[in-house]
Amino acid sequence: MSEHITQDAEGEHDNAYAGLLGNDAHWAFGTDFEDPLAGVDTTIPEGVDAAELAQYCLMLGDDALIYAHRLSEWTSNAPDLEEDIAIANIALDLVGQARLLLARAAAADPSLVPSLPEGSPVPDEDRLAYFRDAGEFRNVRLAEVPNGDFAELVTRLLVLSTWRLATLQRLVDHPDAVLAAIAAKGVKELAYHRDFAGRWFVTLAGGTEESHRRLTAAMATVWPLIPELETGTAVERAVGVDPASVAPEIAVVLDQVLATAGMATPDAPALAGVQGRTGRDGMHSEALSRLLAEMQVVARAHPMGRW
């Protein structure tokens, strides 16, 4: 771990990992890779507050990172291999979005980046991902709640991808060219995520009595967390997309899917925050702390590690 594995030409064909070591492009993360924003002009455009832009990128990046972890927990547990691969690929798409957004946050406001021992090779985006405590994360709570069954996965993915797609579609024209470019890339990915979830939602609704029952139960779990997605913070309204402005579009899309599936909209009250504070304020469920304990344990144990 402490140093890159080296190999000589003679032993190359006897090393099962030789094919992996020849091309670093296989790997998305590590301490010996190029800055994801290398060569990109990260100058803050006139009229945009750098600190607010960084906070906004942190929110969107944390949503992607935390939900990607939940999706990755499905690896090898999906109903069949094709769906297993699809879910893993959706998680990877979100990890990629998180990496770019956290890198943008760090470039816009370096004061957000946790300090590590001098000489640590951990890049800024990884410091933000692996060296912050739960109260410093700004993801919505729907991204962090523990996984349920496959119907819950489909329902949560449908809601989150619909909401995120509508948001990123509006960010394509953002004055910050870096955020606009990240959004343009994400739109293509999220359109697939929403389609995947929508198709499965309709399938489960029209499947068996049991799949219909599970889908109904999943909606009762997910729907109380939708109002949090629609409640904007001052930062979102100032520098990003006001969630309240995309709420009508999200409602239309979800109504269309539910109508096609023959499902009724749940009459479920919103899940309240704590003294009015929710995920965007750093107020999370206990589930996030447990998730971070697993996700961050290796990185935190080796802050000087070179991977």
Salt bridges, closest charged atoms under 4 A:
ASP32 OD2 - HIS4 NE2 2.89
ASP62 OD1 - ARG132 NH2 2.65
ASP63 OD2 - ARG280 NH2 2.86
GLU73 OE2 - HIS69 NE2 3.66
GLU73 OE2 - ARG70 NH1 3.08
ASP93 OD2 - HIS193 NE2 2.89
GLU125 OE2 - ARG99 NE 3.52
ASP133 OD1 - ARG300 NH2 3.14
GLU144 OE1 - HIS284 ND1 2.73
ASP149 OD2 - ARG214 NH1 3.01
GLU152 OE2 - ARG156 NE 2.97
ASP176 OD1 - ARG104 NH2 2.74
GLU189 OE2 - LYS185 NZ 2.66
ASP195 OD2 - ARG199 NE 3.09
GLU210 OE2 - ARG213 NH2 2.76
GLU210 OE2 - ARG214 NE 2.83
GLU228 OE1 - ARG141 NE 2.58
GLU236 OE2 - ARG280 NE 3.39
GLU249 OE1 - ARG170 NH2 2.70
GLU286 OE2 - ARG290 NH1 2.95
